[in-house]
Amino acid sequence: MIKILFCGINGRMGKNTLETIAASADYSEKFCICAGVDIAPSDNSDIPVYDNIANVIEKPDVIVDFSHHSALPSILDYAVKNRVPAVICTTGHSEEELEAMKGASRKVPIFFSGNMSIGINLLTYLTKKVASVLGEDFDIEIVEAHHNKKLDAPSGTALMLANAASDGVRYDAEYVYDRHSYRRARSKNEIGIHSIRGGTIVGEHSVIFAGNNETITLSHSASSRAAFSTGALRACEYIIGKPAGMYDMNDVLGMFDL
């Protein structure tokens, strides 16, 4: 059984992951959350919860982080010190935090993805492919929508999609987030990124390729956070036993070899 140390255990994704494991006989036999870390009070008496990861006494096989990007330094310190692989599922990281991940990956396996959904990662792959085919003939715009409690904007997934589109085109793309601050025609090298926050929207992302007299839209809508929990559990299963290095959902799915 894979023992998971879950950072952010008392948040939405912690509760959802517990439910996802409990709802599946296969997952219940394969995964166990042996401890959690959270600054919020715990309402789960079955799992020991710490307010500081340094105080954890259990011996996990893998760390899953659905907390907040500001907790990353302490998580990486724990992972390196205890030689435990980490699955980082948070978003909104600074450049320094991303570099810290790369540094830790030289000592332990680090899995990182802007979105843990299998469908979103397929959408990312398709975005790059379509961008490479359509080239400079189509303008690229990305629209993302999330619930009103989400802190970062644009979402990590929107940036992941923008990076995929940028990798596909032959020009140096410029990300534009705020068109109302200037008056000018859209330049050909822009990739527009737009955020919507409201209600209980789990996550919706669309990549619009707008050309002359036709528009192509690639989209994904998550109806439940279980999609993210399932992806995180698959990442846990994948990363255990791997050598030090950076990994992402491409490695888990192997679909980008198609």
N, C-alpha and C positions, 0 to 999 in steps of 0.2 A: 504493500500500500504506500502511496506517495503522500508524505506528510508536508502540509503547506503551512507556512507562516504568512498570514494574510494581513497586510498593512491597509488600514481603512476598513476594518472588519465591521464597524458599526454604521457605515455608510450604506447607500443604496446598493452598490455593487457587492459589498460584503454580504448583505442579507440575501441578495439575489443569487449569489454563488452558493451559499448554504442551501437555498431552496433548490437550485439546479442539481446539486449533488444528491440531496435527499429524494428528489423526484425520479432519479434514475438508478436502477439496481446495479447497472454496470459502473456508473460513477461512484456509487456508494461503496462498492468493493474495491475501487481503484484509488480513490482520493479521500483524504482526511485533513481537515483544517485543525492542526494540533494546537495552534495559538494565534492570537491576533494582536495587532497594535493599533491603537486609536486614542486620540485626545478626548473624544466624546465618551460620556459614561456608557458602560456596557449594560445591555439588557439580556445578555446571553450567559447564563450560569454554567453552561456545559463546556464552554471554551475559555481558557484563561486569556485575559486581555490586559496588555500592558500599555502604559502611556509613553514608554520609551523603549525602542527596539533593543537598546543596549542591555536592558534588564531581562530579556527573554531567556528562560532557562531550558526550554524545550529544544530538541535537536531536529530542526526541519530538514527536509530534502530539497526544498525550493522555497523562495520568497515570491509572493504575488503582491504587487503594489497597485492599489486602486485608491490611494489616499490623496495626496497633493504634491505637486512637483517640489515644493519647498522641503519636503521630507527626504528628498533624494540623497543628500550627502550622508545622513545617518544610515540609510538603507544600504548604500554602497559600502560604507565603512563596515557594517555588519557582515555583508556578503563576502567581502575580501578577507576579513579577519577570520571568519568561520568557514571559508571555502564553500559557500552555498550559492548556487546559481540564482539569478533573480529575473523575474518576468515583470518588466516595468510597463504598466498600462495607463499611467497618468499622461497628461498633455500640458501644454503651456510652458515647456522648459525654456530656460535661457540658453544662450550659446555656451556659457560656462558650464551649465548642468549637462548639456549634451556632450561636451568635451570630457566631463567627469565620468560619464557613462563609458565613453571610449577608453578612458584610462583604466577604469575598473575591469573592463573586458579583456585587458591584457593579462589579468590574473584569474578571473572566473568567467563562466559563461553569462552573458547579459542578453536577454531578449527584450527588444523594444519595438513597439508598433504604435502609430498614432491612432489606430483603431483595431480592436481585437476581433471584429466581425469577419467571418470568412467571405461574406458577400461584398463587404467594403473593399477587401483586399483584391477580390476579383475585379471590382469596379476600377481600382487603381491601375491594375494591369491593362484593362481595356482602354482607360483614359490615355495612357502612354501610347498604346498601339494606334488609336484613332488619331491622336495628335500628330503622330509620325506620318500617317497617310494623308491627312488633310493639309498639313503644312501651313503655309501662310495664307491660304484661301479662306480660312474660317477664323472668326474671332472666338476666343475662349472665355467663358464666364462661369464662375462657380458660385452656387447658392447653397447655404447650409442653414438648417433650422434645428434648434434645441429648446429644451424646457427653460423656464424662467429662473431656475436656480444655478444654471451653468455659469461659471465665473469667467472663463477665458473666451475671447472672440478675436479672430475667427477660430473655429475648432481646429484641433490638431489634425483631424481627418481632412478638413478643407485644405490645410497646408500640404498634407500628404498628397492629395489629388493635384494641387497646383504644381508641386514638385514633379509629379509624374508627367503632367502635361508639358512642363518646361523641359524635362528630359527628352520628350518626344519631338519637340519642334527644333528647327535648325537655327532659330534666332535666339538672342539673349532676352529672355522674358523679363518683364517688369511687373511686379505684383502691385495692383492698385486696390486699395481698401475703401477709399473715401472720395467718391467722385463729386460730392457737393461742394468741396472746398476749392474747386477751380472750374473754369469754363473753357473747354477746349474740345476739339474733336478727338475721338478715341484713336490712339496710335496702334499700329499693327502688332507691336510687340507686347501689348498689355495682356495680362491675365487678371480679370476682375474677380474679386472675392467678396461675397456679401453674406452678412450674418443676420439671422432672425432669432429672437428669443421670446418664448411665450408658452404659457400653459404647461402641459406635461409632455410635450413632444419629446420622444425618446431620442430620435436622431434621423434627419433627412438630408440627403446630399444629392445635388444635381450638377452635372457638368454639361454646359451648353456650348455646342459648336455652331456658331451662327455664320452662315455664308450668304452668297447672293441667291435669293429666292428659295432657300431651303435651310432648315435647322435640324440638327441632330442633337438629341438629349440622352445622356446616360444618367440613370438615377438609381438610388437605393434608399429604402425606408425601413427602419428598424421598428418593429411593433412591440418588442420586449427587450429588456436588458439581458435576457437569457442568451441572446446571440453573442454578447460580449463575454459572459461567463463561460460559455462553451468554448470560445476561442482561447480564453486564458487557460482553461484546463488542458486543452490540446497543446498549448505552448509549454505548460509544465511537463507534460508527458514527453514532449520532444526534447527539451533542453537538458534533462537529467542525464548525466554521463557524457555530455558533449565537452570537448576541450574549450579552454578559454577563448573568447571571441565575441563579436557582436552578431546576433541573430534576429530575424524578424519573421513575419508570417509567410513570406516567400519561401523560407526554408522549411517551414512546417508543412505547407501545402504542396510544394514542389511543382506547382502549376505553371510557373514561369519558364519551365523548360519546354513548354508546348511549342 
